[in-house]
Amino acid sequence: MASHNQPNLRIPGPVPLPDDVLAVAGSQMINHRGTEYAEMLDQMSSNLKTVFMTNNDVYFITASGTGAMEAAVVNTISPGDKVLSIIIGVFGERFAEIAEAYGADVDRLNFELGNAADLDAVRENIRKNPHIKAVIFTHNESSTGVSNPLKELCTVIHEESDALILVDAVSSAGGVPIAVDAWGVDVVATASQKSWVSPPGIAMITFSKKAWAAYAKSTMPKYYLDVQQYEDYLKIGQPPFTPCLPAMFTLKIALQSMVDEGIENVFQRHHEIAEHTRKGASSIGLDLLPDPKFASNTVTAIRLPDDVDGKKFLSNVNDNFNVVLGGGQKSLTGKIFRIGHMGWVEKSHIDEALNAASETLNRMTS
Ligand SMILES: Cc1ncc(COP(=O)(O)O)c(C=O)c1O
């Protein structure tokens, strides 16, 4: 447990770390080209495959989540390829920008903020564009607290095309089920500072056989994020480049404890704490941004009353209650606040955050 005087960090990542994990993050460095590292990498790869329900290859990359998204793009597509980008918020737009930065021909399919992607609209779009090379989208849109129906989206995409499916699961993986093989997801990108109860520093990707076939044809320029480098070094139990060891150390512990707990139990725990957050918010008269049907199990987005200064609200909550809430991003700045509940989180953390929000709103509106 963290010490009592530490802030209740309730942003959607980086997540707070319990003291035992913090102690592991502070471990002495090791030789990343030695046997200890090789054993650690082997165990971590096997456990990550369990969490992702996959036999596909998995890779650990020293980067933030955006690095994993970029790895998905540069390893599978080529300049000029047609890419359908399904966008439900800030991070979906980021994925589109990455693909565009590398010269892909990106079509954006935008949905209103607070909504998930509409399956019929996706189907219709793909039917009109049969030559799509890849469909890219966010699983859990942290900026709006919305989870896209990943399984159903994959079904539609597979029914209508041979397109690759590249998914930003930065803020869902590890907290929400993703059956990579059963649903046919080609690349999943995530990052250590989210549900994985670790510091920032390590991005993780899964890479399917179909993604490898696409890799063979991809002419995209790449070096640091070239998945072949990670594959070649994996065979000798090493990272291609010096890894963020503190995050690797904690991820090793986190992955093992997720597998020991049982991944279904981990996902259920996330579902329950999310329900607790949503019910708690409505019991104090606050409205969620999303339709509850698509509300995220890792982050809850709550509307702020029109007459409340969002910036002042966040600083009051911080200053008076020692609770750190997430604000709105881009066009939602000042309009919502967000409570992260991924990784290590107890009901008391949520209750404290909701109480701080409620008290602050009362003071600001009375
Ligand atoms: C859904 C989603 N995608 C991508 C990112 C970007 O990750 P990073 O900041 O680690 O690059 C984030 C970070 O909050 C996220 O929540």
The ligand as an ORCA input file, in Angstrom:
! r2SCAN-3c Opt
* xyz 0 1
  C      -5.830      5.038    -25.590
  C      -4.464      5.624    -25.548
  N      -3.701      5.539    -26.645
  C      -2.472      6.025    -26.680
  C      -1.923      6.652    -25.593
  C      -0.556      7.210    -25.693
  O       0.285      6.563    -24.833
  P       1.669      7.246    -24.383
  O       1.326      8.520    -23.715
  O       2.196      6.183    -23.451
  O       2.483      7.403    -25.599
  C      -2.659      6.785    -24.428
  C      -2.121      7.476    -23.251
  O      -2.811      7.960    -22.390
  C      -3.966      6.244    -24.398
  O      -4.722      6.326    -23.312
*
